[in-house]
Amino acid sequence: MVLGKALALRKKPTGESLIGLVRKARRAGSDPAPRASGPIIPGQSVAGSALVAVVAIMCFLACLAVGAASVVYDAARDWQKAISSEITIQVRPVAGVDILGEIDKAIAVAERSPGIGSARVLTDTETQDLLSPWLGPDADITALPVPRLVVVAIRDPARLNLAALSRQIGEVVQGASLDDHAIWISRLSGMAASMIAAAIAVVLLILAAMVLSIVFAVRAAIAGNKQIIDVLHFVGATDRFIAQEFQRHFLLTGLKGGLAGSLSAMLIFFLVGIADRTGETPYGAQVDALIGNVSVGAGGYFGAVATVFVVAVLTALTSRIAVHQALRVRPI
């Protein structure tokens, strides 16, 4: 009866003749790693195309999450670098004290300190620009007791002694204090770490959903090709041989879907980078105002390429494990 089913299955388009599969299965007994000349599962089918689309969508979303994490990491690194390269001396107005003289003292103390490159006071225009979001663009800061800021550029961080400089500023300059921006660096580091952790969690959830999709697809493929698998077992094919055939099929599926999703994501990265570089145009200005600098660097592209290999390997391993489990519990 099994041979009768085998002859009947020869008329069904399965990607290769059943006789060829039987011959490969027989060679599996003598060759521990036989080279398959064709797939057990039909490659061009509605279910196969749907699975490629699902893998492509999952890979696309994972690449977007990786790109977002890369943007956040690069931005946080640049912000920290910019902040850590400068410190600020705040000179507050004190009754009966000439604030301009105190500013000159603060600049002189800062420039004499080791590791300092230069020091300058923010002009009235710069100070008004900093306060305009709260006081409005027409506020007269000269009529208000607004502290003046002295920006100090760090030339050699190894030689800089912030504690000694802060003490000298407090002793020499009345109403002055030193701000090393440590609290802002800490907040930026915490924000970047939180967003990167969220992106990693999103990638893991996407990969988990893809694994579940592969498991269901493998079980459906086994159910749809049950008679072929029974014939292969009848002629002596091992579970390892059948699992290798399924693994090869789903590995190609993962590569196709992964490449499609990764290339689509990299195209989005490229287009966003072009839009970000057009900041001089009205459209580019609106993009920068809404979402800021979102140009994806080399890390995002490398992550997109790496995602393809992760998806392909994960697809192959998932299919192999699912096939072994399904064949182990098959009815006798």
C-alpha positions in Angstrom: 0.0 0.0 0.0 2.9 2.4 0.8 4.4 1.7 -2.6 1.0 2.5 -4.2 1.0 5.8 -2.4 4.5 6.5 -3.7 3.5 5.8 -7.3 0.5 8.1 -6.9 2.6 10.9 -5.4 4.9 10.8 -8.5 2.1 12.7 -10.4 2.1 15.6 -7.9 4.5 18.5 -8.5 6.7 18.6 -5.4 9.8 20.2 -6.8 11.5 16.9 -7.7 10.4 13.3 -8.4 9.8 11.0 -5.5 12.2 8.5 -7.1 15.0 11.0 -6.7 14.1 11.6 -3.1 14.1 7.8 -2.5 17.5 7.5 -4.1 18.9 10.3 -1.9 17.4 8.7 1.2 19.0 5.4 0.3 22.4 7.1 -0.1 21.9 8.7 3.3 22.6 5.3 4.9 26.2 5.2 3.4 26.9 8.9 3.2 26.4 10.7 6.6 26.0 14.0 4.8 24.4 13.4 1.4 24.2 16.3 -1.0 20.5 16.9 -1.9 19.8 17.5 -5.6 16.4 19.0 -4.9 14.1 20.0 -2.0 11.5 17.8 -0.3 9.2 20.9 0.2 8.0 22.8 -2.9 9.9 26.1 -3.0 7.4 28.0 -5.2 4.2 27.8 -3.2 1.7 30.2 -1.7 2.7 29.2 1.9 6.4 29.5 1.0 6.0 33.0 -0.4 3.9 34.1 2.6 6.6 32.8 4.9 9.3 34.8 3.0 7.1 37.9 3.4 6.7 37.3 7.1 10.4 36.9 7.6 11.1 40.0 5.5 8.7 42.1 7.6 10.2 40.8 10.9 13.7 41.4 9.6 12.7 44.9 8.4 11.3 45.8 11.8 14.3 44.4 13.6 16.6 46.4 11.4 14.6 49.6 12.1 15.0 49.0 15.9 18.7 48.4 15.4 19.0 51.6 13.4 17.1 53.6 16.0 19.4 52.2 18.7 22.4 53.2 16.6 21.1 56.8 16.1 20.5 57.1 19.9 23.9 55.8 20.7 25.7 58.1 18.2 23.7 61.1 19.4 24.3 60.4 23.1 28.0 59.9 22.4 28.3 63.3 20.5 26.3 65.1 23.2 28.5 63.7 26.0 31.6 64.5 24.0 30.4 68.1 23.5 29.4 68.6 27.1 32.5 67.0 28.6 34.7 69.2 26.5 33.5 72.3 28.3 32.7 73.5 31.8 30.7 76.6 32.8 31.3 79.3 35.4 28.1 81.0 36.5 28.5 84.5 37.9 25.4 85.7 39.8 24.8 89.4 40.4 25.6 90.5 43.9 24.5 93.8 45.4 27.3 96.4 45.5 29.6 94.3 43.4 30.7 95.1 39.8 29.6 91.9 37.9 31.8 92.7 34.9 34.9 92.8 37.2 33.9 89.5 38.7 33.6 88.0 35.2 37.1 89.2 34.4 38.4 87.6 37.6 36.7 84.3 36.7 38.2 84.3 33.2 41.6 85.0 34.6 41.4 82.2 37.2 40.2 79.7 34.6 42.9 80.5 32.1 45.6 80.1 34.7 44.4 76.6 35.6 46.2 73.6 34.1 44.3 71.8 31.3 42.2 74.8 30.3 42.4 76.0 26.8 40.3 79.2 26.7 37.5 81.0 28.6 35.0 83.5 27.3 31.8 85.1 28.6 28.6 84.7 26.6 27.5 88.0 25.0 24.2 89.6 25.8 22.8 88.3 22.5 23.8 84.7 23.3 22.4 85.0 26.8 19.1 86.4 25.5 18.9 83.6 22.9 19.3 81.0 25.7 16.5 82.7 27.8 14.1 83.5 24.9 12.1 80.2 25.3 11.1 81.3 28.8 11.3 85.2 28.7 10.5 85.8 25.1 12.6 87.2 22.3 12.1 90.8 23.3 13.0 90.5 27.0 15.6 93.1 28.2 18.1 91.0 30.2 20.0 94.1 31.3 17.1 95.1 33.5 16.9 91.6 35.1 19.3 90.0 37.7 20.3 87.4 35.2 23.5 85.4 35.9 26.3 85.6 33.4 27.9 82.5 32.0 31.6 82.0 31.3 32.3 79.1 28.9 35.6 77.3 29.6 37.1 75.0 27.0 39.0 72.0 28.3 42.3 71.4 26.4 43.8 68.5 28.5 41.3 66.6 30.7 44.1 64.6 32.4 45.6 67.8 33.9 42.4 69.4 34.9 41.6 69.5 38.6 37.9 70.4 38.9 37.9 70.4 42.7 40.8 72.9 42.9 39.4 75.1 40.2 36.0 75.2 41.9 37.6 76.1 45.2 39.6 78.9 43.6 36.5 80.3 41.8 34.5 80.3 45.0 37.3 82.1 46.9 38.3 84.7 44.3 35.0 85.5 42.5 32.0 86.7 44.5 28.7 85.0 43.6 30.4 82.5 41.2 30.1 78.7 41.0 31.5 76.0 38.7 29.3 73.6 36.8 31.1 70.6 35.3 27.8 69.2 33.6 28.2 65.9 35.4 24.5 65.7 36.1 23.7 66.2 32.4 26.2 63.6 31.3 24.7 61.2 33.8 21.2 61.8 32.5 22.2 61.5 28.9 23.9 58.2 29.7 20.9 56.9 31.5 18.5 58.0 28.7 20.7 56.4 26.0 21.0 53.1 28.0 17.3 53.0 28.5 16.5 53.5 24.8 19.1 51.0 23.7 17.7 48.5 26.1 14.2 49.1 24.8 15.4 48.6 21.2 17.1 45.3 22.2 13.9 44.2 23.8 11.9 45.0 20.7 14.4 43.1 18.5 14.1 40.0 20.8 10.3 40.2 20.7 10.4 40.4 16.9 12.8 37.4 16.7 10.6 35.5 19.1 7.5 36.1 16.9 9.5 35.0 13.9 10.5 31.8 15.6 6.9 31.0 16.4 6.0 31.6 12.8 8.7 29.3 11.6 7.6 26.6 14.0 4.0 26.8 12.7 5.3 26.8 9.1 7.5 23.7 9.8 4.6 21.8 11.3 2.3 22.7 8.4 5.0 21.6 5.9 5.4 18.3 7.7 1.6 17.8 7.7 1.4 18.7 4.0 4.2 16.3 3.0 3.4 13.5 5.4 3.0 10.9 2.7 6.4 11.7 1.2 8.0 11.5 4.7 6.4 8.1 5.3 7.8 6.8 2.0 11.3 8.1 2.8 11.1 6.4 6.2 9.9 3.2 4.5 13.1 3.1 2.3 15.4 3.8 5.2 15.7 7.6 5.5 16.7 8.8 9.0 15.2 11.7 10.8 18.5 13.5 10.5 18.3 13.3 6.7 14.8 14.6 6.6 15.7 17.4 9.1 18.6 18.5 7.0 16.3 18.8 4.0 13.9 20.9 6.0 16.7 23.0 7.4 18.1 23.7 3.9 14.7 24.8 2.7 14.0 27.1 5.6 17.6 28.4 5.6 17.0 29.7 2.0 13.7 31.1 3.1 15.3 33.0 6.0 18.0 34.3 3.6 15.5 35.5 1.1 13.3 37.2 3.7 16.2 38.5 5.6 17.9 40.1 2.6 14.6 41.7 1.5 13.9 43.1 4.9 17.5 44.3 5.5 17.8 46.0 2.1 14.4 47.7 2.6 15.6 49.0 6.0 18.9 50.2 4.6 17.0 52.0 1.8 15.0 53.8 4.5 18.3 54.7 6.4 19.7 56.1 3.2 16.6 58.2 2.4 16.4 59.5 6.0 20.1 60.5 5.8 19.4 62.4 2.6 16.5 64.2 4.1 18.6 65.0 7.2 21.3 66.5 5.1 18.9 68.9 3.4 18.6 71.1 6.4 19.0 74.3 4.4 15.7 73.7 2.6 12.3 74.3 4.2 11.5 70.6 4.2 14.8 69.7 5.8 14.4 72.4 8.4 11.0 70.9 9.3 12.5 67.5 9.6 15.2 68.7 11.9 12.7 70.6 14.0 10.5 67.6 14.4 12.9 64.7 14.8 16.3 66.2 14.9 19.5 64.5 13.5 18.5 61.0 12.7 21.2 60.1 10.1 22.1 56.4 10.6 25.8 55.8 10.9 27.9 52.8 9.9 26.8 51.0 13.1 23.2 50.9 11.9 24.1 49.5 8.5 26.4 46.9 10.0 23.6 45.9 12.4 21.2 45.5 9.4 23.7 43.2 7.7 24.2 41.2 10.9 20.5 40.9 11.3 20.3 39.0 8.0 22.7 36.3 9.2 21.0 36.1 12.6 17.6 35.6 11.0 19.0 33.0 8.6 20.7 31.0 11.3 17.8 31.3 13.7 15.4 30.1 10.9 17.6 27.1 10.1 18.0 26.1 13.8 14.4 26.6 14.6 13.3 24.5 11.6 15.7 21.7 12.5 14.6 21.5 16.1 10.9 21.7 15.1 11.3 18.9 12.6 13.1 16.6 15.1 10.4 17.2 17.6 7.6 16.6 15.1 9.1 13.4 13.8 9.8 12.1 17.3 6.1 12.3 18.1 4.8 11.1 14.8 2.2 8.3 14.9 3.5 4.8 14.0 
